[in-house]
Amino acid sequence: MNEQNLRREIAAVKEGRLSRRDFVQRMLALGLTAPLAGMMLAHSGVAMAAQAFPYKPTKAGGGGPLRILFWQAPTLLNPHFAIGAKDQESSRAFYEPLAGWDAEGNLVPVLAAEIPSVANGTVASDGTWVVWKLKPGVKWHDGQPFTAEDVIFNWKYASTPETSAVTIGDYKDIKTIEKIDDHTVRLVFSQPTPQWFTPFVGGRGAIIPKHLFGDYIGAKSREAPNNLKPVGTGAYLFVDFKPGDMLTGKLNPDYHMPNRPYFDTLEIKGGGDAVSAARAVLQTGEFDYAWNLQVEDEILVKLEAGGTGVAEIVPTGNLEFILLNATDPNVEVDGERSSLKTRHPLFSDPAVREAINLLIDRTSIQKFIYGRGGIATANCINNPERYRSKNTSFEFNIEKANQILESAGWTKGASGVREKDGKPLKIVFQTSTNGPRQKNQAIIKQACQKAGIEMELKSVVGSVFFSSDIANPDTYSHFYCDMEMYLMTMASPEPQVFLSQYVSWEAATKANKWQGRNISRWQSKEFDDLYNELTRELDPVKRAALYIKLNDTVCAGRHVLPELNRPRVSGIRKGLQTHSSGWDNDLWQLPSWYRES
């Protein structure tokens, strides 16, 4: 379908000649996804479909304890400092955004009274402002009212550089927020902004209370007592938190949704490993839910057989990838390692980066490790399908890697390790500790040895690797080694924010307390310019083309090496109803979880 025909179809929906459902079905037949179809309609002024989630309990409470396993244990409970998914998820148990994303890519109100749209007059047709109407009667857990002042404060808090919030990029396009009344705000953007639904939405949009954090904006942000003692608006009240171990909560009797929550208490247990977490839900039933089951698929299938739970696999845009450090982790400049003022002594040579890309056996890693839980890819953007580039490909070829290195002057010494200008090809490759990742590392190391690259493997416990502790040199955001591997979640069917992890101004540095999202510290003016163009483009068809160009640019740089598109794999005890979405946190509908017998 060409652009002209597509616009005719959208116009037919707007005029009532074609139903929303029929439009989505036609787009599916063309290879598009439901989230993309919904977003195209939203961009064109068609309000998103109202969502209703099945919920059978007729009163709050009575469900007993809800026991959740996070084998990568949470370490803090402020959503603005949640670098890793584990801390985002745990924060979401208590804090809520204005809206979240359902499985079909539709926005669902949470603290908002309704979803803004051009159709209801709350989104400017030129993308310069959006009006959010807040749900009345919502209270913070300490009884204080949730108001427009809290929304305005969160923008100021996150966008103040000295706060060093990981969410700063989500709010940078807001020029100002105008308070219309206690329950209505207008976000005015500094330029036409198609992504009006980024601030205050989804996994990175949870809102903290002004009356408890107001004195900790800026340089004092890390000193706030409530960074570890959340007072939110969610369905559960905070009880206790032992970082790296246990988080507990209890039913909020004043929750703003009727008959919720079903469970009387909440327990999020951290630590252990993914296999034991899978076993505790799928086989023994000790727990109700296990997050992020990064386990060999062969093991999951065995645990499911005749057990108490099932592995739920939900399509996402999440990416398991390898980063090649663009800076030198072994040289200190002005008290900072991996400084932007340095260049990596090996990876500054494009031949080395190209060779390593050829030495990643993605097909075998999918087949023998991840199975249903990982799809080999050469792309950073994999879903929605409309945004997936067909210009890229991957190849595993040890002989070709050897030829490239030889031609670039990297010759093998007596030890079999290649060197050039006195620099040996010796690399430290780190990731978090779990079975699949260590097997993944081993496969890559074996191939690299055959190409004359010596590789030292390093694994760091997940609670440390994904920690936001600015004093810990082993976090993935410090990146004090040559290569590292981890998963980046894509928290929206629109990948603009996802792609911000590659822009130059998001580089993780000492100045921003390593909260920047660009961990490889790769810098590209071409990419930056394309990204800035994307942020101004309102046309959904042109945006799709820009997404593909951006994907191809970052992949061509070879500092970012996509490996697997990772569906969300969770362990769910039979009978538990969770309303999962691949575009938001696992716990995004936690208030509506319940158990059927």
C-alpha positions in Angstrom: 0.0 0.0 0.0 1.5 3.4 -1.0 1.4 6.5 1.1 -1.6 8.0 -0.8 -3.7 4.9 -0.3 -2.7 4.7 3.4 -3.9 8.3 3.9 -7.2 7.5 2.3 -7.7 4.6 4.7 -7.0 6.8 7.7 -9.3 9.5 6.4 -12.1 6.8 6.1 -11.7 6.0 9.8 -11.8 9.6 10.8 -15.0 10.1 8.7 -16.7 7.0 10.1 -16.7 5.1 6.8 -14.3 2.5 8.1 -14.2 1.1 11.6 -11.1 1.2 13.7 -11.1 -2.6 13.9 -11.3 -3.0 10.1 -8.5 -0.6 9.6 -6.3 -2.5 12.1 -7.1 -5.8 10.3 -6.2 -4.4 6.9 -2.9 -3.1 8.3 -2.2 -6.6 9.8 -2.8 -8.1 6.4 -0.1 -5.8 5.0 2.5 -6.9 7.6 2.1 -4.0 10.1 1.4 -4.6 13.8 -1.6 -3.6 15.8 0.4 -1.1 17.9 1.7 0.7 14.8 -1.8 0.8 13.3 -3.1 2.4 16.5 -0.3 4.9 16.6 -0.9 5.9 13.0 -4.5 6.6 13.8 -3.6 8.6 16.9 -1.1 10.7 15.0 -3.8 11.5 12.5 -6.3 12.7 15.1 -8.3 9.5 15.8 -8.8 8.9 19.5 -7.3 5.7 20.9 -9.7 2.9 21.7 -11.0 2.6 25.2 -9.6 -0.4 26.9 -11.3 -2.6 29.5 -9.4 -5.3 31.3 -11.3 -8.4 32.6 -11.5 -8.1 36.4 -13.8 -10.4 38.4 -13.3 -9.6 42.1 -16.1 -7.6 43.5 -14.2 -6.1 46.4 -10.7 -5.2 47.4 -8.7 -7.7 49.4 -9.2 -11.2 50.2 -6.7 -12.6 47.8 -4.0 -13.3 50.4 -0.3 -12.6 49.6 1.1 -12.0 46.1 4.6 -13.3 45.9 6.9 -12.1 43.0 10.4 -13.1 42.2 13.0 -10.6 40.8 16.2 -12.6 40.5 17.9 -9.3 39.7 17.1 -7.6 43.0 16.0 -4.0 43.1 18.3 -1.5 44.8 16.3 1.7 44.9 12.7 2.9 44.6 12.8 6.3 42.9 11.6 5.9 39.2 13.7 8.9 38.1 16.9 7.0 39.1 15.8 3.6 37.8 18.5 2.8 35.3 17.7 -0.9 35.0 14.3 -2.5 34.5 14.4 -4.2 37.9 14.3 -0.7 39.6 11.7 0.6 37.2 9.4 -2.4 38.0 9.8 -2.1 41.8 9.2 1.6 41.7 6.0 1.0 39.6 4.6 -1.1 42.4 4.1 2.1 44.3 4.3 5.0 41.9 2.1 5.5 38.8 2.2 7.5 35.6 -0.6 9.4 33.9 -1.1 6.6 31.4 0.4 3.2 30.4 0.7 1.1 27.2 -1.5 -1.9 26.6 -0.5 -5.0 24.5 -2.0 -3.4 21.4 -0.1 -0.2 21.7 -3.0 1.9 23.0 -2.6 4.4 25.9 -4.6 3.5 29.0 -5.4 6.1 31.7 -3.9 5.6 35.1 -3.7 8.9 37.0 -5.2 10.7 34.0 -9.0 11.0 33.7 -8.8 10.5 29.9 -6.3 10.1 27.1 -5.7 13.3 25.2 -6.4 13.4 21.5 -6.8 15.8 18.6 -10.4 14.6 18.4 -11.3 15.8 22.0 -9.4 19.0 21.7 -6.6 18.2 24.1 -3.8 17.7 21.6 -2.7 20.5 19.3 -2.9 19.5 15.6 0.6 21.0 15.1 2.0 19.0 18.1 2.9 22.1 20.1 0.9 21.3 23.3 -1.1 18.7 25.0 -3.6 18.9 27.9 -3.8 16.2 30.5 -6.8 16.1 32.8 -6.0 14.4 36.0 -8.3 11.9 37.8 -9.9 13.7 40.8 -9.8 12.2 44.3 -6.4 10.5 44.0 -4.4 10.6 47.2 -0.8 9.9 48.0 -0.2 7.1 50.5 0.2 9.6 53.3 -3.3 11.1 52.6 -2.1 14.3 50.7 -4.0 15.0 47.4 -2.4 14.3 44.1 -2.7 17.5 42.0 -1.3 19.4 39.0 1.5 20.7 41.3 2.9 17.2 41.5 3.0 16.9 37.7 4.7 20.3 37.3 7.3 19.4 40.0 8.2 16.1 38.3 9.1 18.0 35.1 11.2 20.4 37.0 12.8 17.7 39.1 13.8 15.5 36.1 14.8 18.3 33.8 17.2 19.9 36.3 20.6 18.7 35.3 21.9 18.6 38.8 19.2 16.1 39.8 21.0 13.6 37.4 17.7 11.8 36.6 17.8 9.1 34.1 14.5 10.4 32.8 15.9 13.8 31.9 15.6 13.0 28.1 11.9 12.3 28.4 11.2 15.9 29.6 13.7 17.9 27.6 11.2 19.0 24.9 8.8 20.6 27.3 9.1 24.4 27.3 6.8 24.9 30.2 3.8 23.3 32.0 0.8 25.5 32.6 -1.5 24.8 35.5 -5.1 25.3 34.3 -6.6 24.2 37.5 -5.8 21.7 40.3 -6.6 18.8 38.0 -5.6 20.0 34.6 -2.2 20.8 33.1 -1.1 22.0 29.6 2.4 20.8 28.4 3.8 23.3 26.0 6.6 22.0 23.8 9.6 24.0 22.6 8.8 22.8 19.0 6.2 20.6 17.3 6.4 17.3 19.1 4.8 14.1 17.8 5.9 12.3 21.0 3.5 14.2 23.3 2.9 10.9 25.0 6.4 10.4 26.2 6.5 12.6 29.4 4.6 11.1 32.4 3.7 7.9 30.5 4.7 4.3 30.8 7.6 2.7 32.4 9.7 5.9 32.7 6.7 8.2 33.5 5.9 7.4 37.1 5.3 10.5 39.3 6.7 11.2 42.7 5.2 13.6 45.3 6.3 17.2 45.4 5.7 17.5 49.2 8.3 14.8 50.0 10.8 15.5 47.2 10.6 19.2 46.8 13.5 19.9 49.1 15.7 17.4 47.2 15.6 18.8 43.6 19.1 19.2 42.1 22.3 18.3 43.8 20.6 17.0 46.9 18.5 14.5 45.0 20.3 11.4 46.2 19.8 12.4 49.8 16.0 12.1 49.9 14.9 9.6 52.5 12.0 8.6 50.3 14.4 7.3 47.6 14.1 4.1 49.6 10.7 4.6 51.2 8.2 5.2 48.4 5.0 7.2 49.1 3.1 6.8 45.9 -0.5 6.6 44.6 -0.4 2.9 43.8 -2.5 0.0 45.0 0.0 -1.1 47.6 1.4 0.9 50.6 5.1 0.5 51.3 6.0 -1.6 54.3 9.7 -2.4 54.2 12.7 -2.6 51.8 16.0 -4.3 52.1 17.9 -3.3 49.0 19.1 -6.4 47.1 16.8 -8.7 49.0 13.2 -8.0 49.9 10.5 -5.4 49.2 7.1 -5.7 50.9 3.8 -3.8 50.7 0.2 -4.0 51.9 -3.2 -3.2 50.4 -4.0 0.5 50.0 -7.5 0.9 51.4 -7.9 4.3 49.6 -6.8 3.2 46.1 -8.5 5.2 43.4 -9.8 2.3 41.4 -12.8 0.3 42.6 -12.5 -3.2 44.1 -8.7 -3.1 43.8 -6.3 -4.5 44.7 -7.3 -8.2 45.1 -4.2 -9.3 47.0 -3.8 -8.3 50.7 0.0 -8.1 50.7 2.8 -7.7 48.1 6.2 -9.4 48.4 8.9 -8.9 45.8 11.8 -11.2 46.6 15.2 -10.3 45.0 18.3 -12.3 44.3 19.1 -15.8 43.2 19.2 -16.7 39.5 16.8 -17.0 36.6 16.6 -20.8 36.7 15.7 -21.0 40.4 13.1 -18.3 39.9 11.6 -20.2 37.0 11.5 -23.4 39.0 9.9 -21.6 42.0 6.9 -20.6 39.8 6.7 -23.1 37.0 7.4 -26.3 38.9 6.9 -25.9 42.7 4.5 -23.0 42.9 6.3 -21.3 45.8 5.8 -18.0 44.1 3.1 -16.5 41.8 5.2 -14.6 39.3 8.8 -14.6 38.1 10.2 -11.7 36.2 12.5 -11.8 33.1 13.2 -15.5 32.8 16.4 -15.4 30.9 16.7 -19.2 30.9 17.6 -21.7 28.1 14.3 -22.6 26.5 15.0 -26.3 26.9 14.9 -25.8 30.6 11.7 -23.8 30.5 9.9 -26.5 28.5 10.9 -29.2 31.1 9.8 -27.0 34.0 6.5 -26.3 32.4 5.7 -30.0 31.9 3.3 -31.1 34.6 4.2 -28.1 36.8 2.2 -25.4 38.5 2.9 -22.6 36.0 3.5 -21.6 32.5 6.1 -19.4 30.7 4.3 -16.4 29.2 6.0 -15.1 26.0 5.0 -11.6 24.9 6.4 -9.9 21.8 8.4 -6.7 22.5 11.0 -4.4 20.9 13.5 -5.3 23.6 17.1 -5.8 22.4 19.9 -7.9 23.7 23.0 -6.3 22.3 26.7 -5.9 22.6 28.5 -2.6 23.0 32.0 -1.8 22.0 33.4 1.0 24.1 34.2 4.1 22.0 36.3 5.4 24.8 39.4 4.1 26.6 38.4 2.5 30.0 42.1 2.1 31.0 43.0 5.8 30.8 41.9 8.4 33.4 41.3 12.0 32.3 40.4 14.6 34.9 39.6 11.8 37.3 37.3 10.0 34.8 37.8 6.7 33.1 36.1 6.0 29.8 36.2 9.8 29.2 34.8 11.3 26.1 38.2 12.9 25.7 39.7 9.5 24.8 39.4 7.0 22.0 39.5 3.3 22.4 42.9 1.9 21.4 41.4 -1.1 19.5 37.8 -0.2 18.6 38.8 3.1 17.0 39.8 0.8 14.1 36.6 0.0 12.1 38.2 -3.3 11.0 38.3 -4.6 14.5 34.6 -3.6 15.1 33.6 -5.3 11.8 35.6 -8.4 12.7 33.9 -8.8 16.1 30.5 -8.4 14.4 31.3 -11.3 12.2 32.4 -13.4 15.1 29.0 -13.4 16.9 27.1 -16.6 16.0 23.6 -15.2 16.4 21.9 -18.1 14.8 23.4 -20.7 17.2 22.8 -18.4 20.2 19.1 -18.3 19.3 18.9 -22.0 18.5 20.9 -23.5 21.4 20.3 -21.0 24.2 17.2 -18.8 23.9 14.8 -20.6 21.6 11.4 -18.9 22.0 13.0 -16.2 24.2 15.3 -14.7 21.6 15.2 -14.0 17.9 18.5 -13.4 16.1 18.6 -9.9 14.5 20.9 -7.3 12.9 18.6 -4.5 13.8 18.3 -2.2 16.8 14.6 -1.6 16.1 12.7 -4.9 15.6 9.1 -4.1 16.5 6.7 -2.7 15.4 7.4 -4.5 12.1 6.8 -1.3 10.1 10.0 0.2 11.6 12.2 -2.9 11.0 14.9 -2.2 8.4 15.3 -4.6 5.5 18.7 -3.1 4.7 20.7 -4.9 7.3 21.8 -8.5 7.7 24.1 -10.6 10.0 26.7 -13.1 9.1 28.9 -15.5 11.1 32.2 -15.9 9.3 35.4 -16.6 11.1 37.5 -16.8 7.9 36.2 -13.4 6.7 37.0 -11.8 10.1 40.5 -13.1 9.9 40.9 -11.6 6.4 39.6 -8.2 7.5 42.0 -8.1 10.4 45.0 -9.3 8.4 44.3 -6.7 5.7 44.1 -3.9 8.3 47.6 -4.8 9.6 46.6 -6.9 12.6 49.1 -9.8 12.4 49.4 -12.8 14.7 52.3 -13.1 17.0 53.9 -16.2 18.4 51.1 -16.6 21.0 48.5 -16.5 18.2 47.1 -13.2 19.4 47.0 -10.4 16.8 48.7 -7.1 17.3 49.3 -3.9 15.5 51.7 -1.0 16.4 52.6 -2.8 19.7 48.9 -3.1 20.7 47.7 -6.7 21.2 44.0 -7.6 20.4 43.1 -8.4 24.0 39.6 -7.6 25.2 37.7 -7.7 28.4 34.0 -8.6 27.8 31.6 -8.2 30.7 27.9 -8.9 31.3 25.6 -9.7 34.2 25.7 -13.1 35.9 23.2 -15.7 34.5 23.4 -18.9 32.6 22.4 -17.9 29.1 24.7 -14.8 29.1 27.7 -16.8 30.2 27.1 -19.4 27.5 26.6 -16.5 25.1 30.0 -15.1 26.1 31.7 -18.5 25.8 30.4 -18.9 22.2 31.8 -15.5 21.2 35.1 -16.0 23.0 35.6 -19.3 21.2 35.1 -17.7 17.8 37.3 -14.7 18.7 40.2 -17.1 19.6 40.0 -18.6 16.1 40.5 -15.0 14.7 43.4 -14.2 16.9 41.5 -12.1 19.5 42.2 -12.9 23.2 39.1 -12.3 25.3 38.8 -12.2 29.1 35.2 -12.9 30.3 33.8 -11.0 33.3 30.4 -11.5 34.9 28.9 -9.2 37.5 26.0 -10.0 39.8 22.9 -8.5 38.3 22.0 -6.4 41.4 25.4 -4.7 41.0 25.7 -4.6 37.2 22.4 -2.8 36.9 22.7 -0.7 40.0 22.5 3.1 39.9 25.2 3.3 42.6 27.4 6.1 41.3 30.3 4.9 43.4 30.4 1.4 42.0 32.8 0.9 39.1 31.2 -2.4 38.0 27.8 -1.0 36.9 27.1 -1.3 33.2 26.7 2.5 32.9 30.3 3.1 34.0 31.4 0.6 31.3 35.0 0.3 32.6 35.9 -2.5 30.2 36.1 -3.0 26.4 32.8 -4.9 25.6 29.6 -5.5 27.4 26.3 -7.1 26.8 22.8 -6.5 28.3 19.2 -6.0 27.4 17.6 -2.7 26.7 13.8 -2.5 27.0 11.7 -0.6 24.5 8.9 0.9 26.6 6.7 2.3 23.9 5.5 1.2 20.4 7.1 4.4 19.2 10.9 3.9 19.4 11.9 7.6 19.6 12.9 7.5 23.2 14.5 4.0 22.7 16.8 5.5 20.1 17.8 8.4 22.3 20.3 5.9 23.9 22.6 6.6 20.9 22.6 10.4 20.7 25.7 12.2 21.7 24.2 14.4 24.4 23.0 11.2 26.3 26.6 9.9 26.9 27.0 8.5 30.4 29.7 10.6 32.1 31.0 11.6 35.5 29.3 14.9 35.1 25.8 13.4 34.9 26.7 10.7 37.5 26.7 8.1 34.7 22.9 8.5 34.3 23.1 9.2 30.6 21.6 6.6 28.3 24.4 6.4 25.7 26.5 3.8 27.4 28.9 3.0 24.5 29.6 6.8 24.2 29.5 6.4 20.4 29.3 9.9 18.8 27.8 10.5 15.4 26.8 13.9 14.0 24.8 12.1 11.2 22.8 10.2 13.8 22.3 13.3 16.0 21.0 15.3 13.0 18.6 12.5 11.9 17.3 12.2 15.5 16.7 15.9 15.7 14.8 15.7 12.5 12.7 12.9 13.9 11.7 14.9 16.9 10.2 17.5 14.7 8.5 15.3 12.2 4.7 14.9 12.7 3.9 12.8 9.7 3.7 9.1 10.7 4.7 7.8 7.3 7.8 10.0 7.2 8.7 9.1 10.7 8.7 5.4 9.8 11.3 6.2 7.1 13.4 8.2 9.6 13.3 5.3 12.1 14.8 3.0 9.5 17.6 5.5 8.6 18.4 5.9 12.3 18.5 2.1 12.8 20.8 1.7 9.8 23.1 4.5 10.9 23.7 3.2 14.4 24.1 -0.4 13.2 26.6 0.7 10.5 28.8 2.3 13.2 29.5 -1.1 14.7 29.9 0.2 18.2 26.4 -1.2 18.8 26.0 -4.8 17.8 22.4 -6.1 17.9 22.2 -9.7 18.8 18.6 -10.8 19.7 15.2 -9.3 19.8 14.0 -10.6 23.2 10.3 -11.3 23.8 9.3 -10.8 27.4 9.4 -14.2 29.1 7.8 -14.4 32.5 6.8 -17.3 34.8 3.1 -17.2 35.8 1.5 -19.5 38.3 -1.6 -21.1 36.9 -4.7 -19.1 37.6 -2.9 -15.7 38.0 -4.4 -13.0 35.7 -1.9 -10.2 34.8 -2.9 -8.4 31.6 0.7 -8.4 30.2 2.0 -5.8 27.7 5.2 -5.8 25.8 5.3 -2.0 25.7 5.2 -1.2 29.4 6.5 -2.6 32.8 5.6 -6.1 33.8 3.8 -4.6 36.8 1.9 -1.9 34.8 -1.5 -3.5 35.6 -0.5 -4.8 39.1 -3.7 -3.2 40.7 -5.8 -5.4 38.4 -4.0 -8.7 39.0 -6.1 -11.4 40.6 -6.3 -15.2 40.9 -8.8 -17.6 39.4 -9.2 -21.0 41.0 
